[in-house]
Amino acid sequence: MLSIGINLGFGKLDPDLTDEQMYDGEIDLAVRAEGLGFDSVWAVEHHFEDYSLCPDNLLLLAHLAGRTQQIKLGTGAVIVPWNDPLRVAEKALMLDTISDGRLLLGLGRGLSRKEYVPFRIPLDETRDRFDEAAPMIFEALETGVMEGDGPFYPQPRAELRPRPRGSFDGRRYVVAGSPDSLVMAAKLKARMMSFIVRPVPDLMPNFTRYRELYEAEHGQVAPAISLNVNMYCHEDDEVARERHFEHVNRFFMSNIEHYEMAGEHFATIKGHERYAANAAYFREIGLEKAANDYAATALWGNPERILGQIEAIRDVLGDFELILAPCFGGMPYDQARASLELFAREVLPKARSLHGSPVSVAA
């Protein structure tokens, strides 16, 4: 059965919205998602800007644990270099305990210079910091013990409380786009989490490479790849198109600004070669075309159209999980709620049957 969740972006691109109103809207979507039958709710980690303001997603999910009963609670993701690995493991174990084992722990390394500068961490350290800390975190969640002798996080042996209530095998996620991140996701026996910025067929080399690395490392087929994608659903296809492209284009441009995705600085930073190539591509084709191309990768339209789009992804990708971003680009929350409810009524029951088969690449 295809697992389908929602991702809370915590963007405040509507200048008339207060921070409190934005939080009310995001939390309302999360609580509604359980009643609508979604499998999981995820929260990002971002700091300092209206682009997205959720500085502690584990804290946010602890609140949702008390507002819900059974929906899975995912971090999409904890940005490892911004957090002490010992504290991440402690908070993850605590959240897993109070939620009766509902935590799905996603880790990432982050990209925005605007966020790294206040944390006093050079961008060229992010790869090494992630590769040192992420294994420590995942290991501690299994054993209840953390220790490390690396240069960034020398950690004396510490026994964590509360102790693990169960294994996180099958509940590990790593945001992976760059070649090095694919390697770490596979090595850590984590599901690959991808935030789609191009059509799925264009991303297949990355997905196939992850599956190859995972199968070679662990001798078993890789788990379903987790796709994060914007979604807007409306009975009227033309209304859906107009609203979706308005808000997703605004979101894309805020993304470009926040990450400086068209900038030239990536070319001089170790471990950011893929982003340097993307930036050069954006400068070549122009941001307006890049925004429209991005909008076309998302799910939008009436229920029948969206169901067909999900089926097309399944046909190309095979086994996958789907995480929907239901509110983005300053979209009014009443529109996001109506879209999510229509999707739940008309698309969700049918989409669950569109799961793909596990894909072996050993041959």
URNOR-V414705 format. One record per pair of residues at least 6 apart in sequence whose ideal C-beta (glycine too) atoms are under 6 Angstrom apart, sorted by the first residue. I is the first residue (numbers start at 1). J is the second residue. Records with the same first field share a line. If there is no record, write none. Layout:
I=J + J
This chain:
1=352 + 355
2=351 + 352 + 354 + 355
3=39 + 321
4=38 + 39 + 322
5=38 + 39 + 40 + 323
6=33 + 38 + 41 + 324 + 326
7=42 + 76 + 228 + 323 + 325
8=26 + 30 + 43
9=44 + 52 + 325 + 328
10=26 + 52 + 53 + 54
11=52
12=22 + 50
13=250 + 254 + 329 + 330
14=330
25=333
30=41 + 64
31=67
33=41
34=68 + 71
36=344
37=344 + 348
40=72 + 74
41=71
42=74 + 76 + 323
43=54 + 57 + 60 + 61
44=52 + 54 + 76
45=57 + 78 + 79
46=52 + 54
47=55 + 115
51=254 + 258
57=75
58=91 + 95
61=73
62=95
65=98 + 99
72=102 + 104
73=99 + 102 + 103
74=104 + 106
75=105 + 106
76=106
77=106 + 107 + 108 + 175
78=88 + 107
79=108 + 110
80=107 + 130 + 133 + 134
81=121 + 126 + 129
82=119
85=133 + 136 + 137 + 153
86=146
88=137
89=137 + 140 + 146 + 160
90=160
92=105
93=160 + 162
95=103
96=103 + 165
97=162 + 165
101=165 + 166
104=171
106=173 + 193
107=134 + 174
108=175
109=126 + 130
111=259
112=258 + 259
116=123
123=269
124=269 + 270
127=180 + 271
129=152
131=184
132=150 + 152 + 153
133=153
136=146 + 148
138=172 + 188
140=146
141=164 + 168
144=160 + 163 + 164
145=159
146=155 + 158
147=155 + 157
148=155
172=190
173=190 + 191 + 193
174=185 + 190
175=193
176=182 + 185 + 192
178=274
180=271
182=209 + 210
185=192
186=210 + 213 + 214 + 217
187=217
189=218
191=223 + 226
192=210 + 225
193=226
194=227
195=228
196=227 + 229 + 297
197=294
199=297
200=313 + 316 + 317
201=316
207=225
211=222 + 359 + 361
212=361
214=222
215=362
221=358 + 360
224=319 + 320 + 321
225=320
226=321
227=320 + 322
228=323
229=298 + 299
230=248 + 298 + 325 + 328
231=299 + 324 + 326
232=240 + 243 + 244 + 300 + 339
233=306 + 339 + 342 + 343
234=240
235=302
237=301 + 302
240=300 + 301
244=300
245=295
247=328 + 329 + 331
248=295 + 298 + 329
249=291 + 295
250=329 + 330
251=328 + 329
252=291 + 294
256=262
261=279
262=279 + 282 + 283
263=279
266=272 + 275 + 276 + 279
267=276
282=290
299=306 + 309
303=346 + 347
306=347
307=347 + 350
310=351 + 354
311=354
314=354 + 356
318=356 + 357 + 359
319=356 + 358 + 359
326=336 + 340
327=336
